[in-house]
Amino acid sequence: MRSRLVLLALPLCVLLAPERGRAGLPRLRSLVVDATAYNSLPEQTSGDPTLTASGHRLEPGMRAIAVSPDLAALGLVHGRKVRIEGLEGEWVVRDRMARRWKRRIDVYLGEDLGAAQRFGLRRVRIHWQEPRP
C-alpha cells in the first residue's frame, strides 16, 4: 500500500516542482507583427526567384515565411516552425528580410501575384516554441 502511494505521489511532485522540474520543456512564445506576402516571380528579383537569402529553394505550395532580423534574434531562425493567427497550418522560417524591416514577416504565396496583393499588409499574432535548453 505504501509503495503505491509513493508511486502516485512522485509524478505529482515533478509537476508541482518549481522551474527545476520544467527546465526541459520548450517555452511557447507569441508576438504581434506586421505581415506582407511575397512571390517567386522573375520580375520581382534580380536573381533566381526560387532561391532565398538563406539558400533554401522555394516551391509553390510551401508554407514558408521570411522574417526581419530582429525576429531572428528572438529565436525565429531558419527552420523554426511558426503558427500565424488567421492562416491555416504551420509555416517554416525559410528566408530573411532586409535590415530596414522590424517586427515583420513575409508570407510566401508561390507564384500567385493576385493572392499576394489581396493579402496586403496585416497585423497578425505569431506563435512558436523556443528550443529546449
ZADO-1210 file (C-alpha; in nm, 4 decimals, padded with zeros to 6 digits):
<atoms>
<atom x="00.0000" y="00.0000" z="00.0000" code="MET" pos="1"/>
<atom x="00.2744" y="00.2415" z="00.0983" code="ARG" pos="2"/>
<atom x="00.4718" y="00.1779" z="-00.2252" code="SER" pos="3"/>
<atom x="00.1606" y="00.2588" z="-00.4303" code="ARG" pos="4"/>
<atom x="00.1250" y="00.5946" z="-00.2547" code="LEU" pos="5"/>
<atom x="00.4882" y="00.6785" z="-00.3266" code="VAL" pos="6"/>
<atom x="00.4455" y="00.5862" z="-00.6933" code="LEU" pos="7"/>
<atom x="00.1339" y="00.8052" z="-00.7183" code="LEU" pos="8"/>
<atom x="00.2961" y="01.0982" z="-00.5352" code="ALA" pos="9"/>
<atom x="00.6167" y="01.1040" z="-00.7406" code="LEU" pos="10"/>
<atom x="00.4619" y="01.2314" z="-01.0687" code="PRO" pos="11"/>
<atom x="00.2684" y="01.4926" z="-00.8722" code="LEU" pos="12"/>
<atom x="00.5899" y="01.6209" z="-00.7134" code="CYS" pos="13"/>
<atom x="00.7518" y="01.6577" z="-01.0556" code="VAL" pos="14"/>
<atom x="00.4518" y="01.8523" z="-01.1913" code="LEU" pos="15"/>
<atom x="00.4368" y="02.0832" z="-00.8904" code="LEU" pos="16"/>
<atom x="00.8116" y="02.1373" z="-00.8592" code="ALA" pos="17"/>
<atom x="00.9422" y="02.4877" z="-00.9303" code="PRO" pos="18"/>
<atom x="01.1299" y="02.5701" z="-01.2502" code="GLU" pos="19"/>
<atom x="01.3756" y="02.2871" z="-01.1912" code="ARG" pos="20"/>
<atom x="01.1147" y="02.0323" z="-01.2977" code="GLY" pos="21"/>
<atom x="01.0146" y="02.2363" z="-01.6048" code="ARG" pos="22"/>
<atom x="01.3616" y="02.3234" z="-01.7327" code="ALA" pos="23"/>
<atom x="01.3473" y="02.0743" z="-02.0198" code="GLY" pos="24"/>
<atom x="01.0104" y="02.1913" z="-02.1562" code="LEU" pos="25"/>
<atom x="01.0027" y="02.4250" z="-02.4579" code="PRO" pos="26"/>
<atom x="00.8678" y="02.7740" z="-02.3945" code="ARG" pos="27"/>
<atom x="00.5795" y="02.8983" z="-02.6109" code="LEU" pos="28"/>
<atom x="00.6398" y="03.2475" z="-02.7476" code="ARG" pos="29"/>
<atom x="00.3881" y="03.4854" z="-02.9040" code="SER" pos="30"/>
<atom x="00.4274" y="03.8226" z="-03.0746" code="LEU" pos="31"/>
<atom x="00.2217" y="04.0660" z="-03.2831" code="VAL" pos="32"/>
<atom x="00.3966" y="04.1553" z="-03.6104" code="VAL" pos="33"/>
<atom x="00.3230" y="04.3193" z="-03.9439" code="ASP" pos="34"/>
<atom x="00.2796" y="04.0677" z="-04.2245" code="ALA" pos="35"/>
<atom x="00.3037" y="04.1058" z="-04.6002" code="THR" pos="36"/>
<atom x="00.3199" y="03.8444" z="-04.8760" code="ALA" pos="37"/>
<atom x="00.5722" y="03.7692" z="-05.1476" code="TYR" pos="38"/>
<atom x="00.6073" y="03.5530" z="-05.4579" code="ASN" pos="39"/>
<atom x="00.8803" y="03.3735" z="-05.6505" code="SER" pos="40"/>
<atom x="00.8437" y="03.5509" z="-05.9837" code="LEU" pos="41"/>
<atom x="01.1337" y="03.6536" z="-06.2117" code="PRO" pos="42"/>
<atom x="01.0123" y="04.0147" z="-06.2350" code="GLU" pos="43"/>
<atom x="01.0338" y="04.0508" z="-05.8548" code="GLN" pos="44"/>
<atom x="01.4055" y="03.9752" z="-05.8251" code="THR" pos="45"/>
<atom x="01.7389" y="04.0272" z="-05.9939" code="SER" pos="46"/>
<atom x="01.8429" y="03.6649" z="-05.9433" code="GLY" pos="47"/>
<atom x="01.6855" y="03.3225" z="-05.9120" code="ASP" pos="48"/>
<atom x="01.3312" y="03.3841" z="-05.7770" code="PRO" pos="49"/>
<atom x="01.3152" y="03.0432" z="-05.6084" code="THR" pos="50"/>
<atom x="01.6376" y="03.0842" z="-05.4082" code="LEU" pos="51"/>
<atom x="01.6022" y="03.2548" z="-05.0687" code="THR" pos="52"/>
<atom x="01.8608" y="03.4721" z="-04.8969" code="ALA" pos="53"/>
<atom x="01.9135" y="03.1760" z="-04.6624" code="SER" pos="54"/>
<atom x="01.9953" y="02.9469" z="-04.9544" code="GLY" pos="55"/>
<atom x="01.6703" y="02.7490" z="-04.9428" code="HIS" pos="56"/>
<atom x="01.4724" y="02.6653" z="-05.2596" code="ARG" pos="57"/>
<atom x="01.1078" y="02.7726" z="-05.2605" code="LEU" pos="58"/>
<atom x="00.8355" y="02.5824" z="-05.4419" code="GLU" pos="59"/>
<atom x="00.4707" y="02.6866" z="-05.4872" code="PRO" pos="60"/>
<atom x="00.2578" y="02.5328" z="-05.2135" code="GLY" pos="61"/>
<atom x="00.5278" y="02.5555" z="-04.9465" code="MET" pos="62"/>
<atom x="00.4308" y="02.7224" z="-04.6221" code="ARG" pos="63"/>
<atom x="00.7372" y="02.9408" z="-04.5859" code="ALA" pos="64"/>
<atom x="00.7988" y="03.2816" z="-04.4323" code="ILE" pos="65"/>
<atom x="01.0764" y="03.5366" z="-04.4274" code="ALA" pos="66"/>
<atom x="01.1493" y="03.7208" z="-04.1016" code="VAL" pos="67"/>
<atom x="01.3074" y="04.0539" z="-04.0168" code="SER" pos="68"/>
<atom x="01.6488" y="04.0333" z="-03.8451" code="PRO" pos="69"/>
<atom x="01.5103" y="04.1427" z="-03.5061" code="ASP" pos="70"/>
<atom x="01.2767" y="03.8406" z="-03.5074" code="LEU" pos="71"/>
<atom x="01.5664" y="03.6078" z="-03.5833" code="ALA" pos="72"/>
<atom x="01.7314" y="03.7458" z="-03.2703" code="ALA" pos="73"/>
<atom x="01.4181" y="03.6382" z="-03.0750" code="LEU" pos="74"/>
<atom x="01.4568" y="03.2785" z="-03.1908" code="GLY" pos="75"/>
<atom x="01.2783" y="03.2808" z="-03.5260" code="LEU" pos="76"/>
<atom x="01.5747" y="03.1281" z="-03.7033" code="VAL" pos="77"/>
<atom x="01.5908" y="02.9277" z="-04.0260" code="HIS" pos="78"/>
<atom x="01.3841" y="02.6113" z="-03.9898" code="GLY" pos="79"/>
<atom x="01.1736" y="02.7283" z="-03.6927" code="ARG" pos="80"/>
<atom x="00.8045" y="02.6341" z="-03.7176" code="LYS" pos="81"/>
<atom x="00.5507" y="02.9113" z="-03.6663" code="VAL" pos="82"/>
<atom x="00.1722" y="02.9380" z="-03.6387" code="ARG" pos="83"/>
<atom x="00.0154" y="03.2526" z="-03.7796" code="ILE" pos="84"/>
<atom x="-00.3271" y="03.3512" z="-03.6500" code="GLU" pos="85"/>
<atom x="-00.5683" y="03.3782" z="-03.9419" code="GLY" pos="86"/>
<atom x="-00.3728" y="03.1356" z="-04.1618" code="LEU" pos="87"/>
<atom x="-00.4007" y="02.7588" z="-04.1587" code="GLU" pos="88"/>
<atom x="-00.1237" y="02.5203" z="-04.0669" code="GLY" pos="89"/>
<atom x="00.2374" y="02.5528" z="-03.9667" code="GLU" pos="90"/>
<atom x="00.4744" y="02.7832" z="-04.1521" code="TRP" pos="91"/>
<atom x="00.8526" y="02.7470" z="-04.1538" code="VAL" pos="92"/>
<atom x="01.1137" y="03.0235" z="-04.1490" code="VAL" pos="93"/>
<atom x="01.2976" y="02.9781" z="-04.4812" code="ARG" pos="94"/>
<atom x="01.4060" y="03.3311" z="-04.5699" code="ASP" pos="95"/>
<atom x="01.5248" y="03.6553" z="-04.4154" code="ARG" pos="96"/>
<atom x="01.4307" y="04.0146" z="-04.4850" code="MET" pos="97"/>
<atom x="01.6383" y="04.3310" z="-04.5237" code="ALA" pos="98"/>
<atom x="01.7673" y="04.5029" z="-04.2088" code="ARG" pos="99"/>
<atom x="01.5347" y="04.8002" z="-04.2593" code="ARG" pos="100"/>
<atom x="01.2320" y="04.5908" z="-04.1530" code="TRP" pos="101"/>
<atom x="01.1418" y="04.5482" z="-03.7863" code="LYS" pos="102"/>
<atom x="00.8824" y="04.3102" z="-03.6359" code="ARG" pos="103"/>
<atom x="00.7777" y="04.1944" z="-03.9788" code="ARG" pos="104"/>
<atom x="00.7200" y="03.8664" z="-04.1595" code="ILE" pos="105"/>
<atom x="00.6716" y="03.7993" z="-04.5290" code="ASP" pos="106"/>
<atom x="00.4414" y="03.5075" z="-04.6145" code="VAL" pos="107"/>
<atom x="00.5354" y="03.3082" z="-04.9247" code="TYR" pos="108"/>
<atom x="00.2418" y="03.2641" z="-05.1644" code="LEU" pos="109"/>
<atom x="00.4111" y="03.0834" z="-05.4524" code="GLY" pos="110"/>
<atom x="00.3564" y="03.2403" z="-05.7941" code="GLU" pos="111"/>
<atom x="00.0084" y="03.3788" z="-05.7215" code="ASP" pos="112"/>
<atom x="00.0626" y="03.7535" z="-05.7551" code="LEU" pos="113"/>
<atom x="-00.3093" y="03.8259" z="-05.7049" code="GLY" pos="114"/>
<atom x="-00.3126" y="03.6380" z="-05.3731" code="ALA" pos="115"/>
<atom x="-00.0114" y="03.8357" z="-05.2519" code="ALA" pos="116"/>
<atom x="-00.1768" y="04.1641" z="-05.3498" code="GLN" pos="117"/>
<atom x="-00.5012" y="04.0654" z="-05.1745" code="ARG" pos="118"/>
<atom x="-00.3025" y="03.9681" z="-04.8654" code="PHE" pos="119"/>
<atom x="-00.1712" y="04.3238" z="-04.8426" code="GLY" pos="120"/>
<atom x="-00.0319" y="04.4434" z="-04.5112" code="LEU" pos="121"/>
<atom x="-00.1818" y="04.2873" z="-04.1985" code="ARG" pos="122"/>
<atom x="-00.1111" y="04.2861" z="-03.8307" code="ARG" pos="123"/>
<atom x="-00.1035" y="03.9241" z="-03.7076" code="VAL" pos="124"/>
<atom x="-00.0071" y="03.7298" z="-03.3974" code="ARG" pos="125"/>
<atom x="00.2508" y="03.4570" z="-03.4446" code="ILE" pos="126"/>
<atom x="00.3318" y="03.1678" z="-03.2099" code="HIS" pos="127"/>
<atom x="00.6422" y="02.9488" z="-03.1901" code="TRP" pos="128"/>
<atom x="00.8245" y="02.7288" z="-02.9417" code="GLN" pos="129"/>
<atom x="01.1728" y="02.8033" z="-02.8253" code="GLU" pos="130"/>
<atom x="01.4001" y="02.5017" z="-02.8340" code="PRO" pos="131"/>
<atom x="01.4727" y="02.3095" z="-02.5171" code="ARG" pos="132"/>
<atom x="01.7754" y="02.4385" z="-02.3242" code="PRO" pos="133"/>
</atoms>
